């Protein structure tokens, strides 16, 4: 998914988790994606960049207001910025 997504797409995405089985993170320990420092965040983001479901993962985390961990190659702070920018763009 790229750009803006419709409300219906977000609702569908919020419920559908089938894409998770294809995630690169399935092959690695979960704690890698819930780091306690900036170095850990960068490591997780690099792993996400090679994942074929990265954009879907990011949209899922934003749609579900997930506020912990690295999802779709974005930290909690980055996802908040993306969500805020989208809200402002709609206004």
Secondary structure by P-SEA (a helix, b strand, c coil): ccccccaaaaaaaacccccccccccccccccccccccaaaaaaaaaaaaaccaaaaaaaaaaaacccccccccccaaaaaaaaaaaaaaac
